[in-house]
């Protein structure tokens, strides 16, 4: 099972592909999408860049499921709106390939990996490194957040499978 994790953002969108083989998780690839340009005049171009880049990643790695972080309530409404739009193009990219998209609240992801819903990003990154057996120092926190979302989904799908029996 290949899972694409996405941490959406209009400035940086983290992504990570993991593979779950018989309960063993393996990192296949990860990174951050950094659209060029800032400001209102380039926002549509930035969103388009995120969408097109995710299409390329999905076409290459062919994940079977995707997991994406839900939009948190930001203090700034404009920031929340931009984040929602970045999240929307990520969902659309997955839908373009008929990949199921699963949503996770940031606190759920943190609790699944660290055991505490209010853990900081560095704690989450540390656990991602331990679970996947990789040195996370080379990755941006946007990337480790995306990997955390994918790891969380891998755990949750096992839980859901057990509860359906």
OpenMM code with the backbone's topology and positions (N, CA, C; nanometers):
from openmm import Vec3, app, unit

residues = "UNK UNK UNK UNK UNK UNK UNK UNK UNK UNK UNK UNK UNK UNK UNK UNK UNK UNK UNK UNK UNK UNK UNK UNK UNK UNK UNK UNK UNK UNK UNK UNK UNK UNK UNK UNK UNK UNK UNK UNK UNK UNK UNK UNK UNK UNK UNK UNK UNK UNK UNK UNK UNK UNK UNK UNK UNK UNK UNK UNK UNK UNK UNK UNK UNK UNK UNK UNK UNK UNK UNK UNK UNK UNK UNK UNK UNK UNK UNK UNK UNK UNK UNK UNK UNK UNK UNK UNK UNK UNK UNK UNK UNK UNK UNK UNK UNK UNK UNK UNK UNK UNK UNK UNK UNK UNK UNK UNK UNK UNK UNK UNK UNK UNK UNK UNK UNK UNK UNK UNK UNK UNK UNK UNK UNK UNK UNK UNK UNK UNK UNK UNK UNK UNK UNK UNK UNK UNK UNK UNK UNK UNK UNK UNK UNK UNK UNK UNK UNK UNK UNK UNK UNK UNK UNK UNK UNK UNK UNK UNK UNK UNK UNK UNK UNK".split()
positions = [
    Vec3(0.0848, -0.1174, 0.0000),
    Vec3(0.0000, 0.0000, 0.0000),
    Vec3(0.0894, 0.1237, 0.0000),
    Vec3(0.0756, 0.2038, -0.1024),
    Vec3(0.1468, 0.3321, -0.1089),
    Vec3(0.0529, 0.4432, -0.0653),
    Vec3(0.1038, 0.5270, 0.0232),
    Vec3(0.0238, 0.6366, 0.0789),
    Vec3(0.0965, 0.7686, 0.0539),
    Vec3(0.0223, 0.8641, 0.0025),
    Vec3(0.0721, 0.9996, -0.0162),
    Vec3(0.0218, 1.0857, 0.0988),
    Vec3(0.1124, 1.1450, 0.1724),
    Vec3(0.0759, 1.2395, 0.2779),
    Vec3(0.1008, 1.3806, 0.2281),
    Vec3(0.0075, 1.4706, 0.2576),
    Vec3(0.0194, 1.6084, 0.2109),
    Vec3(-0.0053, 1.7046, 0.3267),
    Vec3(0.0877, 1.7985, 0.3426),
    Vec3(0.0732, 1.9092, 0.4375),
    Vec3(0.0577, 2.0350, 0.3527),
    Vec3(-0.0680, 2.0775, 0.3279),
    Vec3(-0.0896, 2.1860, 0.2314),
    Vec3(-0.0495, 2.3237, 0.2842),
    Vec3(-0.0046, 2.4060, 0.1920),
    Vec3(0.0277, 2.5445, 0.2216),
    Vec3(0.0496, 2.6176, 0.0913),
    Vec3(0.0200, 2.7459, 0.0886),
    Vec3(0.0363, 2.8199, -0.0366),
    Vec3(0.1811, 2.8615, -0.0598),
    Vec3(0.2619, 2.8701, 0.0450),
    Vec3(0.4035, 2.9025, 0.0296),
    Vec3(0.4885, 2.7757, 0.0224),
    Vec3(0.4571, 2.6767, 0.1059),
    Vec3(0.5274, 2.5483, 0.1089),
    Vec3(0.4242, 2.4379, 0.1269),
    Vec3(0.4217, 2.3433, 0.0370),
    Vec3(0.3354, 2.2258, 0.0507),
    Vec3(0.4263, 2.1050, 0.0678),
    Vec3(0.4196, 2.0447, 0.1855),
    Vec3(0.4998, 1.9259, 0.2105),
    Vec3(0.4301, 1.8029, 0.1559),
    Vec3(0.5086, 1.7073, 0.1090),
    Vec3(0.4525, 1.5813, 0.0589),
    Vec3(0.5481, 1.4671, 0.0936),
    Vec3(0.4901, 1.3497, 0.1061),
    Vec3(0.5707, 1.2318, 0.1338),
    Vec3(0.4983, 1.1067, 0.0890),
    Vec3(0.5735, 1.0149, 0.0329),
    Vec3(0.5199, 0.8860, -0.0112),
    Vec3(0.5817, 0.7778, 0.0761),
    Vec3(0.4960, 0.7023, 0.1434),
    Vec3(0.5445, 0.5874, 0.2197),
    Vec3(0.4796, 0.4613, 0.1643),
    Vec3(0.5446, 0.3506, 0.1925),
    Vec3(0.4895, 0.2212, 0.1520),
    Vec3(0.4732, 0.1371, 0.2769),
    Vec3(0.3573, 0.0755, 0.2886),
    Vec3(0.3269, -0.0121, 0.4014),
    Vec3(0.3214, -0.1546, 0.3482),
    Vec3(0.4239, -0.2328, 0.3820),
    Vec3(0.4286, -0.3737, 0.3420),
    Vec3(0.4243, -0.4581, 0.4681),
    Vec3(0.3128, -0.5239, 0.4896),
    Vec3(0.2954, -0.6126, 0.6047),
    Vec3(0.3296, -0.5432, 0.7362),
    Vec3(0.2886, -0.4189, 0.7487),
    Vec3(0.3101, -0.3461, 0.8727),
    Vec3(0.4440, -0.2758, 0.8832),
    Vec3(0.5307, -0.2960, 0.7879),
    Vec3(0.6603, -0.2281, 0.7864),
    Vec3(0.6490, -0.1051, 0.6972),
    Vec3(0.6815, 0.0105, 0.7530),
    Vec3(0.6719, 0.1351, 0.6770),
    Vec3(0.8077, 0.1711, 0.6193),
    Vec3(0.8031, 0.2140, 0.4933),
    Vec3(0.9262, 0.2515, 0.4236),
    Vec3(0.9036, 0.3843, 0.3531),
    Vec3(0.9990, 0.4749, 0.3684),
    Vec3(0.9935, 0.6019, 0.2986),
    Vec3(1.0377, 0.5805, 0.1542),
    Vec3(0.9527, 0.6207, 0.0595),
    Vec3(0.9892, 0.6119, -0.0812),
    Vec3(1.0482, 0.7439, -0.1305),
    Vec3(0.9836, 0.8529, -0.0972),
    Vec3(1.0332, 0.9837, -0.1371),
    Vec3(0.9531, 1.0907, -0.0635),
    Vec3(1.0077, 1.2095, -0.0588),
    Vec3(0.9384, 1.3203, 0.0057),
    Vec3(1.0010, 1.4506, -0.0384),
    Vec3(0.9334, 1.5578, -0.0073),
    Vec3(0.9877, 1.6881, -0.0423),
    Vec3(0.8902, 1.7980, -0.0095),
    Vec3(0.9215, 1.9133, -0.0617),
    Vec3(0.8364, 2.0290, -0.0416),
    Vec3(0.8186, 2.0978, -0.1767),
    Vec3(0.6968, 2.1401, -0.2021),
    Vec3(0.6666, 2.2151, -0.3235),
    Vec3(0.6742, 2.3623, -0.2861),
    Vec3(0.7616, 2.4358, -0.3544),
    Vec3(0.7830, 2.5781, -0.3258),
    Vec3(0.7483, 2.6607, -0.4493),
    Vec3(0.6264, 2.7065, -0.4574),
    Vec3(0.5922, 2.7909, -0.5725),
    Vec3(0.6687, 2.9228, -0.5665),
    Vec3(0.7041, 2.9739, -0.6830),
    Vec3(0.7739, 3.1026, -0.6891),
    Vec3(0.6728, 3.2152, -0.6785),
    Vec3(0.7187, 3.3274, -0.6345),
    Vec3(0.6347, 3.4467, -0.6281),
    Vec3(0.5563, 3.4548, -0.4990),
    Vec3(0.5330, 3.5760, -0.4579),
    Vec3(0.4518, 3.6008, -0.3388),
    Vec3(0.3575, 3.7143, -0.3702),
    Vec3(0.2573, 3.7268, -0.2905),
    Vec3(0.1634, 3.8368, -0.3088),
    Vec3(0.0383, 3.7925, -0.3811),
    Vec3(-0.0603, 3.8798, -0.3778),
    Vec3(-0.1913, 3.8490, -0.4360),
    Vec3(-0.1849, 3.8263, -0.5858),
    Vec3(-0.0981, 3.9017, -0.6554),
    Vec3(-0.0957, 3.8934, -0.8011),
    Vec3(-0.0471, 3.7585, -0.8526),
    Vec3(0.0312, 3.6857, -0.7735),
    Vec3(0.0839, 3.5564, -0.8173),
    Vec3(0.0161, 3.4378, -0.7515),
    Vec3(-0.0881, 3.4607, -0.6742),
    Vec3(-0.1484, 3.3514, -0.5984),
    Vec3(-0.2018, 3.2410, -0.6899),
    Vec3(-0.2696, 3.2766, -0.7966),
    Vec3(-0.3239, 3.1759, -0.8889),
    Vec3(-0.2116, 3.0930, -0.9509),
    Vec3(-0.1007, 3.1562, -0.9831),
    Vec3(0.0138, 3.0834, -1.0391),
    Vec3(0.0727, 2.9873, -0.9358),
    Vec3(0.0809, 3.0310, -0.8107),
    Vec3(0.1339, 2.9446, -0.7048),
    Vec3(0.0451, 2.8226, -0.6841),
    Vec3(-0.0854, 2.8437, -0.6819),
    Vec3(-0.1799, 2.7328, -0.6629),
    Vec3(-0.1724, 2.6369, -0.7818),
    Vec3(-0.1613, 2.6915, -0.9008),
    Vec3(-0.1490, 2.6090, -1.0210),
    Vec3(-0.0216, 2.5251, -1.0163),
    Vec3(0.0879, 2.5854, -0.9693),
    Vec3(0.2146, 2.5143, -0.9589),
    Vec3(0.2034, 2.3970, -0.8611),
    Vec3(0.1376, 2.4194, -0.7483),
    Vec3(0.1173, 2.3117, -0.6507),
    Vec3(0.0385, 2.1980, -0.7146),
    Vec3(-0.0696, 2.2318, -0.7828),
    Vec3(-0.1552, 2.1316, -0.8471),
    Vec3(-0.0756, 2.0500, -0.9501),
    Vec3(-0.0053, 2.1176, -1.0388),
    Vec3(0.0688, 2.0486, -1.1457),
    Vec3(0.1811, 1.9622, -1.0895),
    Vec3(0.2483, 2.0118, -0.9862),
    Vec3(0.3560, 1.9337, -0.9255),
    Vec3(0.3011, 1.8087, -0.8571),
    Vec3(0.1895, 1.8222, -0.7872),
    Vec3(0.1279, 1.7044, -0.7246),
    Vec3(0.0827, 1.6037, -0.8302),
    Vec3(0.0322, 1.6509, -0.9429),
    Vec3(-0.0057, 1.5593, -1.0511),
    Vec3(0.1152, 1.4770, -1.0970),
    Vec3(0.2304, 1.5421, -1.1100),
    Vec3(0.3523, 1.4716, -1.1511),
    Vec3(0.3949, 1.3682, -1.0465),
    Vec3(0.3892, 1.4069, -0.9189),
    Vec3(0.4273, 1.3156, -0.8103),
    Vec3(0.3346, 1.1945, -0.8086),
    Vec3(0.2048, 1.2189, -0.8203),
    Vec3(0.1069, 1.1100, -0.8177),
    Vec3(0.1247, 1.0183, -0.9385),
    Vec3(0.1461, 1.0762, -1.0551),
    Vec3(0.1646, 0.9951, -1.1758),
    Vec3(0.2885, 0.9069, -1.1636),
    Vec3(0.3934, 0.9593, -1.1036),
    Vec3(0.5176, 0.8838, -1.0921),
    Vec3(0.5094, 0.7731, -0.9867),
    Vec3(0.4591, 0.8049, -0.8674),
    Vec3(0.4596, 0.7093, -0.7564),
    Vec3(0.3338, 0.6245, -0.7469),
    Vec3(0.2269, 0.6661, -0.8080),
    Vec3(0.1002, 0.5940, -0.8104),
    Vec3(0.0548, 0.5465, -0.6717),
    Vec3(0.0355, 0.6398, -0.5784),
    Vec3(-0.0148, 0.5993, -0.4463),
    Vec3(-0.1576, 0.5475, -0.4573),
    Vec3(-0.1922, 0.4583, -0.3666),
    Vec3(-0.3267, 0.4004, -0.3677),
    Vec3(-0.4241, 0.4794, -0.2800),
    Vec3(-0.3698, 0.5510, -0.1819),
    Vec3(-0.4511, 0.6349, -0.0943),
    Vec3(-0.3715, 0.7594, -0.0602),
    Vec3(-0.4445, 0.8612, -0.0189),
    Vec3(-0.3773, 0.9845, 0.0224),
    Vec3(-0.4373, 1.0328, 0.1540),
    Vec3(-0.3563, 1.1039, 0.2278),
    Vec3(-0.3998, 1.1613, 0.3547),
    Vec3(-0.3539, 1.3061, 0.3569),
    Vec3(-0.4435, 1.3929, 0.4002),
    Vec3(-0.4148, 1.5356, 0.3987),
    Vec3(-0.4598, 1.5987, 0.5300),
    Vec3(-0.3839, 1.6986, 0.5705),
    Vec3(-0.4179, 1.7661, 0.6954),
    Vec3(-0.5365, 1.8590, 0.6742),
    Vec3(-0.6285, 1.8576, 0.7704),
    Vec3(-0.7426, 1.9482, 0.7662),
    Vec3(-0.6954, 2.0901, 0.7937),
    Vec3(-0.7724, 2.1852, 0.7460),
    Vec3(-0.7402, 2.3254, 0.7709),
    Vec3(-0.7722, 2.3570, 0.9161),
    Vec3(-0.6746, 2.4128, 0.9850),
    Vec3(-0.6981, 2.4554, 1.1227),
    Vec3(-0.7590, 2.5947, 1.1189),
    Vec3(-0.8190, 2.6352, 1.2260),
    Vec3(-0.8786, 2.7683, 1.2334),
    Vec3(-0.7679, 2.8685, 1.2608),
    Vec3(-0.7357, 2.9465, 1.1608),
    Vec3(-0.6306, 3.0467, 1.1751),
    Vec3(-0.6877, 3.1745, 1.2343),
    Vec3(-0.6023, 3.2508, 1.2984),
    Vec3(-0.6451, 3.3793, 1.3537),
    Vec3(-0.6760, 3.4776, 1.2423),
    Vec3(-0.6072, 3.4621, 1.1312),
    Vec3(-0.6258, 3.5493, 1.0169),
    Vec3(-0.7135, 3.4772, 0.9142),
    Vec3(-0.8285, 3.5329, 0.8835),
    Vec3(-0.9225, 3.4691, 0.7906),
    Vec3(-0.8631, 3.4543, 0.6512),
    Vec3(-0.7853, 3.5521, 0.6066),
    Vec3(-0.7251, 3.5449, 0.4736),
    Vec3(-0.6248, 3.4305, 0.4658),
    Vec3(-0.5491, 3.4102, 0.5723),
    Vec3(-0.4538, 3.2997, 0.5778),
    Vec3(-0.5278, 3.1658, 0.5712),
    Vec3(-0.6350, 3.1531, 0.6449),
    Vec3(-0.7147, 3.0298, 0.6439),
    Vec3(-0.7735, 3.0045, 0.5054),
    Vec3(-0.8169, 3.1091, 0.4384),
    Vec3(-0.8732, 3.0948, 0.3046),
    Vec3(-0.7673, 3.0469, 0.2057),
    Vec3(-0.6488, 3.1051, 0.2117),
    Vec3(-0.5401, 3.0636, 0.1215),
    Vec3(-0.4994, 2.9187, 0.1493),
    Vec3(-0.4925, 2.8837, 0.2748),
    Vec3(-0.4591, 2.7468, 0.3120),
    Vec3(-0.5655, 2.6507, 0.2590),
    Vec3(-0.6918, 2.6898, 0.2705),
    Vec3(-0.8009, 2.6076, 0.2188),
    Vec3(-0.7932, 2.5898, 0.0680),
    Vec3(-0.7503, 2.6940, -0.0019),
    Vec3(-0.7376, 2.6832, -0.1472),
    Vec3(-0.6220, 2.5911, -0.1856),
    Vec3(-0.5115, 2.5994, -0.1121),
    Vec3(-0.3991, 2.5090, -0.1373),
    Vec3(-0.4412, 2.3645, -0.1092),
    Vec3(-0.5170, 2.3467, -0.0031),
    Vec3(-0.5681, 2.2138, 0.0306),
    Vec3(-0.6628, 2.1638, -0.0788),
    Vec3(-0.7450, 2.2542, -0.1318),
    Vec3(-0.8393, 2.2179, -0.2376),
    Vec3(-0.7713, 2.1677, -0.3634),
    Vec3(-0.6621, 2.2326, -0.4044),
    Vec3(-0.5944, 2.1846, -0.5251),
    Vec3(-0.5241, 2.0512, -0.4995),
    Vec3(-0.4797, 2.0291, -0.3750),
    Vec3(-0.4187, 1.9003, -0.3409),
    Vec3(-0.5234, 1.7893, -0.3486),
    Vec3(-0.6424, 1.8157, -0.2957),
    Vec3(-0.7516, 1.7178, -0.3038),
    Vec3(-0.7901, 1.6946, -0.4493),
    Vec3(-0.7966, 1.8014, -0.5282),
    Vec3(-0.8318, 1.7891, -0.6700),
    Vec3(-0.7285, 1.7062, -0.7466),
    Vec3(-0.6006, 1.7240, -0.7143),
    Vec3(-0.4958, 1.6453, -0.7808),
    Vec3(-0.5147, 1.4962, -0.7522),
    Vec3(-0.5463, 1.4631, -0.6283),
    Vec3(-0.5711, 1.3225, -0.5921),
    Vec3(-0.6970, 1.2709, -0.6610),
    Vec3(-0.8007, 1.3523, -0.6622),
    Vec3(-0.9267, 1.3131, -0.7260),
    Vec3(-0.9076, 1.2914, -0.8754),
    Vec3(-0.8157, 1.3651, -0.9347),
    Vec3(-0.7866, 1.3503, -1.0773),
    Vec3(-0.7405, 1.2079, -1.1104),
    Vec3(-0.6802, 1.1405, -1.0131),
    Vec3(-0.6323, 1.0030, -1.0309),
    Vec3(-0.7214, 0.9015, -0.9581),
    Vec3(-0.8383, 0.9456, -0.9120),
    Vec3(-0.9318, 0.8598, -0.8385),
    Vec3(-0.8694, 0.7977, -0.7139),
    Vec3(-0.7858, 0.8733, -0.6481),
    Vec3(-0.7225, 0.8273, -0.5242),
    Vec3(-0.8074, 0.8734, -0.4071),
    Vec3(-0.8480, 0.7825, -0.3198),
    Vec3(-0.9246, 0.8245, -0.2014),
    Vec3(-0.8424, 0.9199, -0.1156),
    Vec3(-0.9094, 1.0219, -0.0630),
    Vec3(-0.8452, 1.1223, 0.0211),
    Vec3(-0.9030, 1.1116, 0.1620),
    Vec3(-0.8156, 1.0999, 0.2605),
    Vec3(-0.8561, 1.0902, 0.4001),
    Vec3(-0.8051, 1.2137, 0.4738),
    Vec3(-0.8927, 1.2727, 0.5543),
    Vec3(-0.8619, 1.3962, 0.6263),
    Vec3(-0.8258, 1.3668, 0.7714),
    Vec3(-0.7244, 1.4379, 0.8201),
    Vec3(-0.6846, 1.4238, 0.9599),
    Vec3(-0.6594, 1.5618, 1.0207),
    Vec3(-0.7138, 1.5815, 1.1385),
    Vec3(-0.6879, 1.7052, 1.2130),
    Vec3(-0.5434, 1.7040, 1.2611),
    Vec3(-0.4801, 1.8194, 1.2676),
    Vec3(-0.3412, 1.8241, 1.3160),
    Vec3(-0.3234, 1.7598, 1.4534),
    Vec3(-0.4202, 1.7791, 1.5421),
    Vec3(-0.4087, 1.7196, 1.6763),
    Vec3(-0.4172, 1.5672, 1.6719),
    Vec3(-0.4952, 1.5128, 1.5770),
    Vec3(-0.5050, 1.3668, 1.5620),
    Vec3(-0.3733, 1.3075, 1.5135),
    Vec3(-0.3092, 1.3767, 1.4198),
    Vec3(-0.1804, 1.3298, 1.3674),
    Vec3(-0.0766, 1.3312, 1.4796),
    Vec3(-0.0713, 1.4399, 1.5535),
    Vec3(0.0255, 1.4517, 1.6634),
    Vec3(0.0019, 1.3461, 1.7696),
    Vec3(-0.1239, 1.3219, 1.8017),
    Vec3(-0.1561, 1.2213, 1.9035),
    Vec3(-0.1185, 1.0812, 1.8558),
    Vec3(-0.1418, 1.0527, 1.7264),
    Vec3(-0.1085, 0.9209, 1.6715),
    Vec3(0.0423, 0.8943, 1.6743),
    Vec3(0.1221, 0.9973, 1.6528),
    Vec3(0.2666, 0.9769, 1.6461),
    Vec3(0.3385, 0.9976, 1.7782),
    Vec3(0.2965, 1.0991, 1.8522),
    Vec3(0.3687, 1.1372, 1.9740),
    Vec3(0.2937, 1.0963, 2.1008),
    Vec3(0.1614, 1.0833, 2.0890),
    Vec3(0.0807, 1.0493, 2.2052),
    Vec3(0.0181, 1.1714, 2.2699),
    Vec3(0.0502, 1.2894, 2.2177),
    Vec3(-0.0009, 1.4143, 2.2712),
    Vec3(-0.0490, 1.5000, 2.1548),
    Vec3(-0.1726, 1.5469, 2.1619),
    Vec3(-0.2299, 1.6257, 2.0533),
    Vec3(-0.1741, 1.7650, 2.0387),
    Vec3(-0.0998, 1.8111, 2.1373),
    Vec3(-0.0407, 1.9459, 2.1318),
    Vec3(0.1118, 1.9409, 2.1193),
    Vec3(0.1643, 1.8308, 2.0690),
    Vec3(0.3094, 1.8176, 2.0520),
    Vec3(0.3593, 1.9215, 1.9526),
    Vec3(0.4865, 1.9604, 1.9683),
    Vec3(0.5399, 2.0568, 1.8720),
    Vec3(0.5930, 1.9837, 1.7484),
    Vec3(0.6177, 2.0613, 1.6438),
    Vec3(0.6576, 2.0043, 1.5150),
    Vec3(0.7875, 1.9247, 1.5239),
    Vec3(0.8788, 1.9682, 1.6091),
    Vec3(1.0057, 1.8977, 1.6238),
    Vec3(0.9863, 1.7591, 1.6849),
    Vec3(0.8939, 1.7465, 1.7800),
    Vec3(0.8641, 1.6154, 1.8381),
    Vec3(0.8048, 1.5221, 1.7328),
    Vec3(0.7155, 1.5760, 1.6519),
    Vec3(0.6541, 1.4970, 1.5447),
    Vec3(0.7622, 1.4536, 1.4457),
    Vec3(0.8496, 1.5454, 1.4078),
    Vec3(0.9576, 1.5133, 1.3139),
    Vec3(1.0481, 1.4038, 1.3705),
    Vec3(1.0796, 1.4129, 1.4989),
    Vec3(1.1631, 1.3117, 1.5630),
    Vec3(1.0997, 1.1734, 1.5513),
    Vec3(0.9696, 1.1641, 1.5808),
    Vec3(0.9000, 1.0358, 1.5732),
    Vec3(0.8914, 0.9841, 1.4299),
    Vec3(0.8725, 1.0738, 1.3338),
    Vec3(0.8718, 1.0333, 1.1921),
    Vec3(1.0048, 0.9675, 1.1579),
    Vec3(1.1138, 1.0287, 1.2025),
    Vec3(1.2462, 0.9724, 1.1775),
    Vec3(1.2627, 0.8348, 1.2383),
    Vec3(1.2148, 0.8189, 1.3621),
    Vec3(1.2259, 0.6891, 1.4298),
    Vec3(1.1401, 0.5826, 1.3616),
    Vec3(1.0167, 0.6183, 1.3279),
    Vec3(0.9247, 0.5207, 1.2676),
    Vec3(0.9722, 0.4775, 1.1292),
    Vec3(1.0207, 0.5737, 1.0502),
    Vec3(1.0624, 0.5418, 0.9131),
    Vec3(1.2108, 0.5066, 0.9032),
    Vec3(1.2835, 0.5229, 1.0123),
    Vec3(1.4257, 0.4888, 1.0120),
    Vec3(1.5087, 0.5787, 0.9219),
    Vec3(1.4777, 0.7084, 0.9238),
    Vec3(1.5508, 0.8036, 0.8399),
    Vec3(1.6013, 0.9201, 0.9244),
    Vec3(1.7033, 0.9875, 0.8731),
    Vec3(1.7557, 1.1075, 0.9362),
    Vec3(1.6705, 1.2246, 0.8898),
    Vec3(1.5933, 1.2804, 0.9791),
    Vec3(1.4985, 1.3857, 0.9416),
    Vec3(1.5625, 1.5240, 0.9380),
    Vec3(1.6875, 1.5353, 0.9773),
    Vec3(1.7532, 1.6664, 0.9800),
    Vec3(1.7608, 1.7298, 0.8417),
    Vec3(1.7569, 1.6487, 0.7394),
    Vec3(1.7662, 1.6993, 0.6023),
    Vec3(1.6321, 1.7503, 0.5481),
    Vec3(1.5240, 1.7274, 0.6221),
    Vec3(1.3908, 1.7633, 0.5732),
    Vec3(1.3364, 1.8886, 0.6419),
    Vec3(1.2591, 1.9671, 0.5670),
    Vec3(1.1845, 2.0792, 0.6250),
    Vec3(1.0716, 2.0228, 0.7108),
    Vec3(1.0232, 2.1011, 0.8041),
    Vec3(0.9124, 2.0576, 0.8888),
    Vec3(0.7849, 2.0360, 0.8080),
    Vec3(0.7687, 2.1054, 0.6961),
    Vec3(0.6530, 2.0814, 0.6090),
    Vec3(0.6566, 1.9380, 0.5557),
    Vec3(0.7767, 1.8902, 0.5257),
    Vec3(0.7939, 1.7546, 0.4743),
    Vec3(0.7685, 1.6510, 0.5833),
    Vec3(0.8247, 1.6728, 0.7020),
    Vec3(0.8027, 1.5762, 0.8094),
    Vec3(0.6565, 1.5755, 0.8533),
    Vec3(0.5895, 1.6899, 0.8441),
    Vec3(0.4456, 1.6924, 0.8742),
    Vec3(0.3688, 1.6069, 0.7734),
    Vec3(0.4047, 1.6161, 0.6458),
    Vec3(0.3377, 1.5355, 0.5428),
    Vec3(0.3619, 1.3865, 0.5672),
    Vec3(0.4839, 1.3521, 0.6038),
    Vec3(0.5145, 1.2120, 0.6348),
    Vec3(0.4378, 1.1663, 0.7585),
    Vec3(0.4236, 1.2542, 0.8564),
    Vec3(0.3473, 1.2208, 0.9771),
    Vec3(0.2020, 1.1917, 0.9418),
    Vec3(0.1462, 1.2679, 0.8515),
    Vec3(0.0076, 1.2464, 0.8081),
    Vec3(-0.0054, 1.1105, 0.7400),
    Vec3(0.0922, 1.0756, 0.6569),
    Vec3(0.0898, 0.9450, 0.5896),
    Vec3(0.1031, 0.8309, 0.6910),
    Vec3(0.1928, 0.8460, 0.7883),
    Vec3(0.2115, 0.7437, 0.8930),
    Vec3(0.0842, 0.7308, 0.9760),
    Vec3(0.0246, 0.8428, 1.0111),
    Vec3(-0.1012, 0.8422, 1.0872),
    Vec3(-0.2081, 0.7655, 1.0092),
    Vec3(-0.2181, 0.7920, 0.8800),
    Vec3(-0.3190, 0.7227, 0.7994),
    Vec3(-0.2927, 0.5726, 0.7944),
    Vec3(-0.1671, 0.5348, 0.7829),
    Vec3(-0.1324, 0.3925, 0.7818),
    Vec3(-0.1808, 0.3248, 0.9097),
    Vec3(-0.1602, 0.3902, 1.0233),
    Vec3(-0.2055, 0.3354, 1.1520),
    Vec3(-0.3575, 0.3310, 1.1610),
    Vec3(-0.4215, 0.4389, 1.1167),
    Vec3(-0.5673, 0.4465, 1.1271),
    Vec3(-0.6367, 0.3450, 1.0366),
    Vec3(-0.5812, 0.3207, 0.9190),
    Vec3(-0.6466, 0.2236, 0.8298),
    Vec3(-0.6405, 0.0829, 0.8905),
    Vec3(-0.5350, 0.0521, 0.9644),
    Vec3(-0.5266, -0.0769, 1.0337),
    Vec3(-0.6310, -0.0837, 1.1445),
    Vec3(-0.6452, 0.0264, 1.2172),
    Vec3(-0.7443, 0.0334, 1.3236),
    Vec3(-0.8852, 0.0154, 1.2666),
    Vec3(-0.9160, 0.0858, 1.1581),
    Vec3(-1.0485, 0.0736, 1.0957),
    Vec3(-1.0729, -0.0685, 1.0453),
    Vec3(-0.9694, -0.1325, 0.9920),
    Vec3(-0.9838, -0.2708, 0.9451),
    Vec3(-1.0163, -0.3644, 1.0596),
    Vec3(-0.9542, -0.3417, 1.1748),
    Vec3(-0.9811, -0.4260, 1.2919),
    Vec3(-1.1212, -0.4046, 1.3459),
    Vec3(-1.1675, -0.2808, 1.3432),
    Vec3(-1.3003, -0.2526, 1.3995),
    Vec3(-1.4142, -0.2962, 1.3070),
    Vec3(-1.3846, -0.3185, 1.1811),
    Vec3(-1.4883, -0.3658, 1.0871),
    Vec3(-1.5157, -0.5149, 1.1003),
    Vec3(-1.4220, -0.5865, 1.1612),
    Vec3(-1.4380, -0.7325, 1.1721),
    Vec3(-1.5376, -0.7698, 1.2773),
] * unit.nanometer
topology = app.Topology()
chain = topology.addChain("A")
for resn in residues:
    res = topology.addResidue(resn, chain)
    for name in ("N", "CA", "C"):
        topology.addAtom(name, app.Element.getBySymbol(name[0]), res)
